Amino acid sequence: MGKRRIYKNLFAFIIALIATACATRPTLPPPSPTRAVEPTRAVEPMRVIEPTATAPAKSDAPLFIFGAPGEPVCLDPALATDPNSARVSNQIFQGLVKFDRDTLNIAPALAEKWAIADAGKTWTFTLRRGIKFHDGADFDADAVVENWDYWRNSRNPTHAAQIQAGRAFEFYESQFGGFDGASSITQVEAADATTVKFILREPHGAFLNNLAMPAFGLASPRALERAGSASCAKPVGTGAYQLREWKPGVAITLDAFENYWDQANAPKMKRVIIRAIPDDAARRAALLAGEIHGLEGIDLREVPALKNDSRVKIISRPAISTGYVAFNFRVKEFQDARVRQAFALALNKASIGEKNYGDTGFIAKQFLPPAFAGFIKDFEDWKFDSAAAKKLLSDAGFPNGISEITFDGRKIPLELWYSPQARPYAPYPQELATMLASDWAKAGINARVQTTDAKTFLERRRIGQLPLYLLGWVGDNGDPDEFLCYTFCLDTRDAALAREGFLADKEISDTLKRAATLTDQAERARLYQYAERLIRARALRIFIAHAQTPLAFAANVEGYIAHPLGIEFFGSVIVK
């Protein structure tokens, strides 16, 4: 995992109040100071449509059925923290901007254009006209302002009701620094019906990427006001699909929105059914039997057989994750760059990649995956050379190799720790850790492979108690800052330093912090490339692989476009 939060690819949702037609366009002032929060009570149960059948109802409408690994938890994207919820809400909600269908480039969505002023601290968005929410309410600047008030203002009645119900606005807090006065957004103004202005505390290079995250999709103020803390089961957005029914344990049914504003990209399938099929084998069997048209969640070892099955086509989602080996710099031996370089040279990453990822992943030479701005195409990797690794160890004072290390002044056995929980960057973590240790042993690096439960592993990592460990990162907003700065922007004064193995490099940190404040994306990319070269030269991490996610579809399905972040639009799909 290794994230500022443990959830990936989730979405955000919003609230607002309806302004009367004759009212002056409101300005959202800086939020009031946070008031004391009453004791949290148990989460209220979601209100959903009760099941009336054991399978999705048949329909004469053009239909696409998708098999998901699990059922959604909440369809209010501002509150959701699971990918099964995100998959559904992404069809229902839209934000001011969006990612292109298959890249991390930013494109207009509900806003048709924007302008930057005040050295990157003021952003003005011009909204599209004539857009309706699914409930018939107008989309305008008032709705945008009230949505942001819902997210960031703890005094907002609906925000407070959600908190009291045991829910949290995790993505807003993570991407914008917190609520009320802690938010990096100090003011949101509706200048007129189609103009919204954002005032930031400091310039923020990833601002548009954050806005494009599904978590900041806009909801009908009228619907949210009526739903209150029950918004998880009552999603109303501007998207191509609207909720028809939710049968718990069976399926969610979405219908194409007849008044969808973007008719050039109107959904080709009039109805979408998303079935929750938790068992991998059952999900695969449903695809092969023609009961569903597509699925996510495939054992990588089954991909070759599926590729050879004429009934199936495999589509790969571009890599958005990176697996790596991390050193703890409280280990005396790891403070010597020659030792770290020896660990890197001793790994046969080509063999590791082939055996652990097959054709669903590829060797990582740097932290950023290829889809990111700042990725260096012809980056030189450490060349596998056990003899050179042995020589470096000898030059560093270890002619007989390394079997123990000095950690906080204590001699302990050299151990490589890993979490048993499968992740995109480590689909088979035990096998991967064993392969790493086997390669190291050939160069005289004798590391015991150790594991514990995922929760204990992450806690020990957080407090800096893992001397050498296997981890990785999965992207959320498609910006290099979330990859690089979270890990390498720390200095010796940061409380989070232990989390990264007490890794503090001032030159890299200063470079990344500067990049985070720029709005010139070309200059930002140049700085990120410079930082990547420093990380490589100093062998601060050993990057292992970038992993792609395979999706399986029936042979008669066309038009599904896989996105690096998993933000995929079912409206482009055709079932022939």
C-alpha positions as CSV (number, residue, x, y, z in Angstrom):
1,M,0.0,0.0,0.0
2,G,2.2,2.8,1.3
3,K,-0.4,5.6,0.7
4,R,-1.5,8.7,2.5
5,R,-4.7,6.7,2.7
6,I,-5.3,3.0,2.1
7,Y,-7.9,3.4,-0.6
8,K,-7.5,3.7,-4.4
9,N,-9.4,5.1,-7.3
10,L,-12.3,6.4,-5.4
11,F,-14.6,9.3,-6.0
12,A,-16.0,12.3,-4.4
13,F,-19.5,13.7,-4.1
14,I,-21.0,17.0,-3.1
15,I,-23.8,19.1,-1.8
16,A,-25.5,22.4,-2.4
17,L,-28.6,24.5,-1.7
18,I,-30.8,25.8,-4.5
19,A,-30.6,29.6,-5.0
20,T,-33.8,31.3,-6.1
21,A,-33.7,32.7,-9.6
22,C,-33.8,36.3,-8.4
23,A,-31.0,35.9,-5.8
24,T,-27.7,37.5,-6.1
25,R,-24.9,35.0,-7.0
26,P,-23.4,33.9,-3.7
27,T,-19.8,34.2,-2.6
28,L,-18.6,31.4,-0.4
29,P,-16.6,33.1,2.4
30,P,-13.7,31.5,4.2
31,P,-15.2,28.8,6.4
32,S,-15.8,29.5,10.0
33,P,-13.6,28.0,12.7
34,T,-14.3,24.3,13.3
35,R,-16.6,23.8,16.1
36,A,-16.6,20.9,18.6
37,V,-17.9,17.7,17.1
38,E,-20.5,15.7,19.0
39,P,-19.7,12.1,19.8
40,T,-19.9,9.9,16.7
41,R,-22.7,7.5,16.5
42,A,-23.1,4.3,14.5
43,V,-23.2,4.6,10.8
44,E,-26.8,4.8,9.5
45,P,-27.8,1.9,7.3
46,M,-28.0,2.7,3.6
47,R,-31.5,2.8,2.1
48,V,-31.6,0.9,-1.1
49,I,-34.2,-0.8,-3.2
50,E,-34.8,-4.2,-1.8
51,P,-34.2,-7.2,-4.0
52,T,-37.1,-8.6,-6.0
53,A,-35.3,-11.3,-7.9
54,T,-32.1,-13.4,-7.8
55,A,-30.8,-12.2,-11.1
56,P,-30.9,-9.0,-13.2
57,A,-34.2,-8.5,-14.9
58,K,-34.2,-9.0,-18.7
59,S,-34.6,-6.0,-20.9
60,D,-35.2,-5.3,-24.6
61,A,-32.9,-2.2,-24.3
62,P,-29.3,-2.5,-25.6
63,L,-27.6,-4.0,-22.5
64,F,-24.1,-4.3,-21.1
65,I,-23.5,-6.5,-18.1
66,F,-20.2,-6.1,-16.1
67,G,-19.0,-8.5,-13.4
68,A,-17.4,-6.7,-10.5
69,P,-15.3,-8.3,-7.7
70,G,-17.6,-6.8,-5.1
71,E,-20.6,-4.7,-4.3
72,P,-20.5,-0.9,-3.9
73,V,-20.5,0.5,-0.4
74,C,-21.6,4.1,-1.1
75,L,-22.6,5.9,-4.3
76,D,-21.8,9.4,-2.9
77,P,-18.3,9.7,-4.3
78,A,-17.3,12.3,-1.7
79,L,-17.6,9.6,0.9
80,A,-16.8,6.4,-1.0
81,T,-13.4,4.7,-0.4
82,D,-13.7,1.6,-2.5
83,P,-13.2,0.9,-6.2
84,N,-16.5,-1.0,-6.5
85,S,-18.4,2.2,-5.5
86,A,-16.2,4.3,-7.8
87,R,-16.9,2.1,-10.8
88,V,-20.6,2.9,-10.5
89,S,-20.5,6.5,-9.5
90,N,-18.1,7.4,-12.3
91,Q,-21.0,6.7,-14.7
92,I,-23.3,9.0,-12.8
93,F,-21.2,12.0,-11.9
94,Q,-18.9,14.5,-13.6
95,G,-16.6,17.2,-12.5
96,L,-15.5,20.6,-13.8
97,V,-12.6,18.9,-15.7
98,K,-11.8,15.3,-16.5
99,F,-9.0,13.1,-17.7
100,D,-8.9,12.1,-21.3
101,R,-10.4,8.7,-22.0
102,D,-7.1,6.9,-22.1
103,T,-4.5,9.3,-20.8
104,L,-3.7,11.5,-17.8
105,N,-4.1,14.6,-19.8
106,I,-6.7,17.1,-18.5
107,A,-9.8,18.0,-20.7
108,P,-12.9,20.2,-20.2
109,A,-15.9,18.6,-18.7
110,L,-18.7,20.6,-17.0
111,A,-16.4,23.7,-17.3
112,E,-15.6,24.5,-21.0
113,K,-12.5,26.6,-20.2
114,W,-10.4,28.1,-17.4
115,A,-7.9,30.8,-16.7
116,I,-5.1,31.2,-14.1
117,A,-4.1,34.5,-12.4
118,D,-2.3,35.8,-9.4
119,A,0.8,33.6,-9.9
120,G,-1.3,30.5,-9.8
121,K,-3.5,31.3,-6.8
122,T,-6.7,32.2,-8.7
123,W,-8.5,29.9,-11.0
124,T,-11.6,31.0,-13.0
125,F,-13.8,28.4,-14.6
126,T,-16.4,29.1,-17.3
127,L,-19.2,26.6,-17.1
128,R,-21.1,25.1,-20.0
129,R,-24.7,26.3,-20.4
130,G,-27.9,24.3,-20.5
131,I,-26.8,21.3,-18.5
132,K,-29.4,19.5,-16.3
133,F,-28.9,17.2,-13.4
134,H,-30.8,13.8,-13.5
135,D,-33.6,15.3,-11.3
136,G,-34.1,18.2,-13.7
137,A,-32.3,20.8,-11.6
138,D,-30.1,23.3,-13.4
139,F,-26.3,22.9,-13.3
140,D,-24.8,26.4,-12.6
141,A,-22.3,28.3,-10.6
142,D,-24.5,28.2,-7.5
143,A,-24.4,24.4,-7.5
144,V,-20.6,24.4,-7.8
145,V,-20.2,26.8,-4.8
146,E,-22.6,24.8,-2.6
147,N,-20.9,21.5,-3.5
148,W,-17.6,22.9,-2.3
149,D,-19.2,24.2,0.8
150,Y,-20.4,20.6,1.5
151,W,-17.0,19.2,1.1
152,R,-14.8,21.6,3.0
153,N,-17.0,23.3,5.6
154,S,-17.6,21.4,8.8
155,R,-20.4,23.7,9.7
156,N,-22.4,22.8,6.6
157,P,-25.4,20.9,7.9
158,T,-25.1,18.0,5.5
159,H,-21.3,17.7,6.0
160,A,-21.9,17.7,9.8
161,A,-24.6,15.1,9.4
162,Q,-22.3,12.8,7.4
163,I,-19.6,13.1,10.0
164,Q,-22.1,12.3,12.8
165,A,-23.2,9.3,10.8
166,G,-19.6,8.0,10.9
167,R,-18.6,8.9,7.4
168,A,-15.6,10.9,6.3
169,F,-14.5,13.1,3.3
170,E,-11.2,11.4,3.0
171,F,-10.3,12.6,-0.5
172,Y,-11.0,16.2,0.1
173,E,-8.9,16.2,3.3
174,S,-6.1,14.4,1.5
175,Q,-6.0,16.5,-1.7
176,F,-6.7,19.9,-0.2
177,G,-5.1,19.7,3.2
178,G,-8.1,19.6,5.5
179,F,-11.3,21.4,6.2
180,D,-12.3,24.9,7.2
181,G,-9.2,27.1,7.8
182,A,-6.9,24.2,7.1
183,S,-8.1,23.8,3.5
184,S,-5.7,25.0,0.7
185,I,-8.8,26.5,-1.0
186,T,-9.7,29.7,0.9
187,Q,-12.6,30.9,-1.2
188,V,-15.0,29.8,-3.9
189,E,-17.1,32.5,-5.6
190,A,-19.9,32.4,-8.2
191,A,-19.4,35.6,-10.2
192,D,-22.4,34.9,-12.4
193,A,-24.4,31.9,-13.5
194,T,-21.6,30.4,-15.6
195,T,-18.4,31.7,-13.8
196,V,-16.8,30.2,-10.7
197,K,-13.6,31.5,-9.1
198,F,-11.3,29.5,-6.8
199,I,-8.8,31.3,-4.5
200,L,-5.9,29.1,-3.3
201,R,-3.7,29.8,-0.3
202,E,-0.6,28.9,-2.4
203,P,-0.1,27.9,-6.0
204,H,-0.8,24.3,-6.6
205,G,0.5,22.5,-9.7
206,A,-1.7,19.5,-9.3
207,F,-4.9,21.5,-8.9
208,L,-6.5,20.5,-12.2
209,N,-5.6,16.8,-11.6
210,N,-7.3,16.9,-8.2
211,L,-10.4,18.4,-9.8
212,A,-10.5,15.7,-12.4
213,M,-10.6,13.0,-9.8
214,P,-14.0,11.3,-9.7
215,A,-14.2,12.2,-6.0
216,F,-15.0,15.8,-7.0
217,G,-17.9,15.0,-9.3
218,L,-20.8,17.4,-8.8
219,A,-24.2,16.4,-7.6
220,S,-27.7,18.0,-7.7
221,P,-28.0,20.4,-4.7
222,R,-31.7,19.6,-4.5
223,A,-31.2,15.9,-4.4
224,L,-28.4,16.1,-1.8
225,E,-30.4,18.4,0.4
226,R,-33.3,15.9,0.3
227,A,-31.1,12.9,0.8
228,G,-29.1,14.3,3.7
229,S,-26.9,11.6,5.3
230,A,-28.6,9.0,3.1
231,S,-26.9,10.2,0.0
232,C,-24.9,7.0,-0.4
233,A,-28.0,5.3,-1.9
234,K,-29.4,8.3,-3.8
235,P,-26.9,9.5,-6.4
236,V,-28.0,12.3,-8.7
237,G,-25.4,13.8,-11.1
238,T,-25.1,15.1,-14.7
239,G,-23.5,11.9,-16.1
240,A,-24.5,9.8,-19.1
241,Y,-26.2,7.2,-16.8
242,Q,-28.6,7.5,-13.9
243,L,-29.4,5.0,-11.2
244,R,-32.5,2.9,-12.0
245,E,-32.3,0.4,-9.1
246,W,-30.0,-1.2,-6.6
247,K,-30.7,-4.7,-5.6
248,P,-28.3,-5.6,-2.7
249,G,-26.4,-8.8,-3.3
250,V,-27.7,-8.9,-6.9
251,A,-26.9,-6.0,-9.1
252,I,-27.1,-2.3,-9.8
253,T,-28.9,-1.1,-12.9
254,L,-28.2,2.1,-14.7
255,D,-30.2,3.7,-17.5
256,A,-29.0,6.1,-20.1
257,F,-29.9,9.7,-19.2
258,E,-32.2,11.0,-22.0
259,N,-31.3,14.6,-21.4
260,Y,-27.5,14.1,-21.3
261,W,-25.8,17.3,-22.4
262,D,-22.9,15.7,-24.4
263,Q,-24.9,14.1,-27.2
264,A,-21.8,13.6,-29.3
265,N,-20.7,11.1,-26.6
266,A,-24.2,9.8,-25.6
267,P,-24.1,6.2,-24.3
268,K,-24.4,3.5,-27.0
269,M,-25.9,1.0,-24.5
270,K,-29.2,2.2,-23.1
271,R,-28.8,0.1,-19.9
272,V,-25.9,-1.1,-17.9
273,I,-26.0,-3.8,-15.2
274,I,-23.2,-4.2,-12.7
275,R,-23.3,-7.6,-11.0
276,A,-21.2,-8.2,-7.8
277,I,-19.5,-11.7,-8.2
278,P,-16.9,-11.9,-5.4
279,D,-15.5,-15.3,-6.4
280,D,-12.9,-15.1,-9.2
281,A,-13.8,-18.5,-10.6
282,A,-17.5,-17.8,-10.6
283,R,-16.9,-14.5,-12.3
284,R,-14.8,-16.1,-15.0
285,A,-17.4,-18.8,-15.5
286,A,-20.1,-16.2,-15.9
287,L,-18.1,-14.6,-18.7
288,L,-17.5,-17.8,-20.5
289,A,-21.1,-18.8,-20.1
290,G,-22.3,-15.5,-21.7
291,E,-24.0,-14.3,-18.5
292,I,-21.9,-11.2,-18.3
293,H,-20.0,-9.2,-21.0
294,G,-16.9,-8.2,-19.1
295,L,-15.2,-8.4,-15.8
296,E,-12.3,-7.1,-13.6
297,G,-10.2,-9.2,-11.3
298,I,-8.2,-11.9,-13.0
299,D,-5.5,-14.1,-11.6
300,L,-2.5,-13.1,-13.7
301,R,-1.6,-16.8,-14.2
302,E,-4.9,-17.3,-16.0
303,V,-4.3,-14.5,-18.5
304,P,-2.4,-16.7,-21.1
305,A,-5.2,-19.2,-21.2
306,L,-7.9,-16.6,-21.6
307,K,-6.0,-14.9,-24.4
308,N,-6.1,-18.2,-26.3
309,D,-9.8,-18.6,-25.8
310,S,-11.7,-17.3,-28.9
311,R,-14.7,-16.4,-26.7
312,V,-12.6,-13.8,-24.8
313,K,-10.6,-10.7,-25.4
314,I,-8.2,-9.2,-22.9
315,I,-7.7,-5.5,-22.5
316,S,-4.8,-4.2,-20.3
317,R,-5.2,-1.1,-18.2
318,P,-2.0,1.0,-18.4
319,A,0.2,0.8,-15.4
320,I,-0.4,3.3,-12.6
321,S,1.7,1.5,-9.9
322,T,5.3,0.9,-9.0
323,G,6.8,-1.8,-6.7
324,Y,10.0,-1.1,-5.0
325,V,12.5,-2.2,-2.3
326,A,13.0,0.4,0.5
327,F,16.0,0.9,2.7
328,N,15.8,2.1,6.3
329,F,18.5,4.7,6.7
330,R,18.8,4.0,10.4
331,V,20.7,0.8,9.3
332,K,24.4,1.7,9.3
333,E,25.2,-0.4,6.3
334,F,22.5,1.3,4.2
335,Q,24.0,4.7,4.7
336,D,26.8,3.7,2.3
337,A,25.6,4.2,-1.3
338,R,27.9,1.4,-2.5
339,V,25.9,-1.1,-0.4
340,R,22.6,0.1,-1.8
341,Q,24.0,-0.1,-5.3
342,A,25.1,-3.6,-4.7
343,F,21.6,-4.6,-3.8
344,A,20.4,-3.0,-7.0
345,L,23.0,-4.7,-9.3
346,A,22.3,-8.1,-7.8
347,L,18.7,-8.3,-9.0
348,N,17.9,-10.0,-12.3
349,K,14.8,-7.9,-12.8
350,A,14.1,-9.3,-16.3
351,S,13.7,-12.8,-14.8
352,I,11.8,-11.5,-11.8
353,G,9.3,-9.6,-14.0
354,E,8.7,-12.5,-16.4
355,K,8.1,-15.0,-13.5
356,N,6.0,-12.7,-11.3
357,Y,4.1,-10.5,-13.7
358,G,4.1,-12.4,-17.1
359,D,3.1,-10.0,-19.8
360,T,1.0,-7.9,-17.5
361,G,3.9,-5.9,-16.1
362,F,7.3,-4.6,-17.1
363,I,10.5,-3.6,-15.4
364,A,10.5,-0.3,-13.5
365,K,13.6,1.8,-14.0
366,Q,12.2,4.9,-12.1
367,F,9.4,5.7,-9.7
368,L,7.0,7.3,-12.2
369,P,5.0,4.9,-14.4
370,P,5.0,5.7,-18.2
371,A,1.7,7.4,-18.2
372,F,2.9,10.3,-16.0
373,A,4.4,13.6,-17.1
374,G,8.0,13.5,-16.2
375,F,8.6,9.9,-17.2
376,I,12.0,9.4,-18.8
377,K,11.7,7.2,-21.8
378,D,15.3,6.1,-22.2
379,F,16.3,5.9,-18.6
380,E,19.3,3.8,-17.7
381,D,18.6,1.0,-15.2
382,W,20.9,-0.9,-13.0
383,K,22.3,-3.7,-15.1
384,F,22.2,-7.2,-13.5
385,D,25.7,-8.1,-12.5
386,S,26.3,-10.3,-9.4
387,A,30.1,-10.0,-9.8
388,A,29.9,-6.2,-9.8
389,A,27.6,-6.3,-6.7
390,K,30.1,-8.5,-4.8
391,K,33.0,-6.0,-5.7
392,L,31.0,-3.0,-4.4
393,L,30.3,-4.9,-1.2
394,S,34.0,-5.7,-0.8
395,D,34.9,-2.1,-1.5
396,A,32.4,-1.0,1.2
397,G,34.1,-3.3,3.7
398,F,32.1,-6.5,3.3
399,P,34.4,-9.0,1.4
400,N,32.4,-11.9,2.7
401,G,29.0,-10.4,1.9
402,I,26.3,-9.3,4.3
403,S,24.2,-11.5,6.6
404,E,23.6,-9.1,9.4
405,I,23.1,-5.4,9.8
406,T,23.4,-2.7,12.5
407,F,20.0,-1.2,13.2
408,D,19.9,1.6,15.8
409,G,23.2,0.3,17.2
410,R,22.1,-3.3,17.4
411,K,23.3,-6.2,15.4
412,I,20.4,-8.1,13.8
413,P,20.0,-10.6,11.0
414,L,19.4,-9.1,7.5
415,E,15.7,-9.5,6.8
416,L,13.5,-8.6,3.9
417,W,9.9,-7.8,5.0
418,Y,6.8,-8.0,2.9
419,S,3.0,-7.7,3.3
420,P,1.0,-10.9,2.4
421,Q,-1.7,-8.7,0.9
422,A,-1.6,-8.9,-2.9
423,R,-1.3,-5.5,-4.6
424,P,-1.1,-4.4,-8.2
425,Y,2.7,-4.0,-7.9
426,A,3.1,-7.3,-6.0
427,P,0.4,-9.7,-7.2
428,Y,2.2,-12.7,-5.5
429,P,4.1,-11.0,-2.7
430,Q,5.7,-14.1,-1.2
431,E,7.0,-15.3,-4.5
432,L,8.4,-11.8,-5.3
433,A,10.2,-11.5,-2.0
434,T,11.6,-15.0,-2.4
435,M,13.0,-14.2,-5.9
436,L,14.6,-11.0,-4.6
437,A,16.3,-12.8,-1.7
438,S,17.5,-15.6,-4.1
439,D,19.2,-13.1,-6.4
440,W,20.8,-11.3,-3.6
441,A,22.2,-14.5,-2.1
442,K,24.1,-15.1,-5.4
443,A,26.0,-11.9,-4.7
444,G,26.6,-12.6,-1.0
445,I,23.6,-10.7,0.3
446,N,21.9,-13.2,2.6
447,A,18.5,-11.9,3.6
448,R,15.8,-13.8,5.4
449,V,12.3,-13.4,4.0
450,Q,9.9,-12.3,6.7
451,T,6.2,-11.4,6.8
452,T,3.4,-10.5,9.2
453,D,-0.2,-9.5,8.7
454,A,-0.8,-6.4,6.5
455,K,-2.0,-4.2,9.3
456,T,1.1,-4.9,11.5
457,F,3.4,-4.6,8.5
458,L,2.1,-1.1,7.7
459,E,2.2,0.0,11.3
460,R,5.8,-1.2,11.7
461,R,6.7,0.6,8.5
462,R,4.9,3.8,9.7
463,I,7.1,4.0,12.8
464,G,10.3,3.1,11.0
465,Q,10.8,-0.4,12.4
466,L,11.3,-2.3,9.1
467,P,15.0,-2.3,8.1
468,L,14.4,-3.5,4.5
469,Y,11.0,-4.0,2.9
470,L,9.0,-4.5,-0.2
471,L,6.3,-2.0,-0.9
472,G,4.8,0.1,-3.7
473,W,2.6,3.0,-4.7
474,V,-0.6,3.2,-6.7
475,G,-1.6,6.5,-8.2
476,D,-4.8,8.4,-7.4
477,N,-4.7,11.7,-9.3
478,G,-2.3,11.1,-12.1
479,D,0.1,13.8,-11.0
480,P,3.9,13.2,-10.4
481,D,3.7,15.1,-7.1
482,E,1.6,12.4,-5.4
483,F,4.2,9.8,-6.4
484,L,7.4,11.7,-5.7
485,C,6.7,14.3,-3.1
486,Y,5.0,12.0,-0.6
487,T,8.1,9.9,-0.4
488,F,11.0,12.2,-1.1
489,C,9.8,15.7,0.1
490,L,10.6,14.9,3.8
491,D,13.4,16.5,5.8
492,T,14.8,15.7,9.2
493,R,12.1,17.8,11.0
494,D,9.2,15.9,9.5
495,A,7.3,13.6,11.8
496,A,6.5,11.3,8.8
497,L,10.2,10.7,8.2
498,A,10.1,7.3,9.9
499,R,7.4,6.2,7.4
500,E,10.0,6.4,4.6
501,G,12.8,4.7,6.5
502,F,14.3,8.1,7.6
503,L,15.1,9.0,4.0
504,A,15.9,12.7,3.9
505,D,17.6,14.3,0.8
506,K,17.5,18.1,0.8
507,E,18.3,18.6,-2.9
508,I,15.6,16.2,-4.0
509,S,13.1,17.6,-1.5
510,D,13.7,21.2,-2.5
511,T,13.4,20.3,-6.2
512,L,10.1,18.5,-5.7
513,K,8.6,21.2,-3.5
514,R,9.3,23.8,-6.1
515,A,7.7,21.6,-8.8
516,A,4.6,21.3,-6.7
517,T,4.0,25.1,-6.7
518,L,4.4,25.7,-10.5
519,T,1.5,25.8,-13.0
520,D,3.9,25.5,-16.0
521,Q,3.6,21.8,-16.6
522,A,6.6,21.5,-18.9
523,E,8.8,23.0,-16.2
524,R,7.3,20.8,-13.6
525,A,8.1,17.7,-15.8
526,R,11.7,18.9,-16.2
527,L,12.1,19.1,-12.4
528,Y,10.6,15.7,-11.8
529,Q,13.0,14.2,-14.3
530,Y,15.9,15.9,-12.5
531,A,14.7,14.4,-9.2
532,E,14.3,10.9,-10.7
533,R,17.9,11.1,-11.9
534,L,19.1,12.0,-8.4
535,I,17.1,9.2,-6.9
536,R,18.7,6.7,-9.4
537,A,22.3,8.0,-8.9
538,R,22.0,7.7,-5.1
539,A,20.2,4.4,-5.2
540,L,17.7,5.6,-2.6
541,R,15.1,3.0,-3.7
542,I,15.2,-0.1,-6.0
543,F,12.2,0.1,-8.4
544,I,11.0,-3.4,-9.5
545,A,8.0,-3.3,-11.8
546,H,5.1,-1.3,-13.1
547,A,2.0,-3.5,-13.3
548,Q,-0.9,-3.4,-15.8
549,T,-4.4,-4.6,-14.8
550,P,-6.0,-7.1,-17.2
551,L,-9.7,-6.9,-17.9
552,A,-11.6,-9.6,-19.7
553,F,-14.5,-9.2,-22.2
554,A,-16.7,-11.3,-24.4
555,A,-15.4,-11.4,-28.0
556,N,-18.4,-9.4,-29.2
557,V,-17.7,-6.4,-26.9
558,E,-16.2,-3.3,-28.5
559,G,-15.4,0.2,-27.5
560,Y,-14.2,-0.4,-23.9
561,I,-11.3,2.1,-23.3
562,A,-9.1,1.2,-20.3
563,H,-7.8,4.2,-18.3
564,P,-4.6,4.2,-16.2
565,L,-6.6,5.3,-13.1
566,G,-9.5,2.9,-13.7
567,I,-11.8,5.9,-14.6
568,E,-13.7,4.1,-17.3
569,F,-16.8,5.2,-19.2
570,F,-19.3,2.4,-20.0
571,G,-21.1,4.6,-22.5
572,S,-18.5,3.9,-25.3
573,V,-19.2,0.2,-25.1
574,I,-21.0,-1.7,-27.8
575,V,-22.2,-5.3,-27.5
576,K,-22.7,-6.7,-31.0
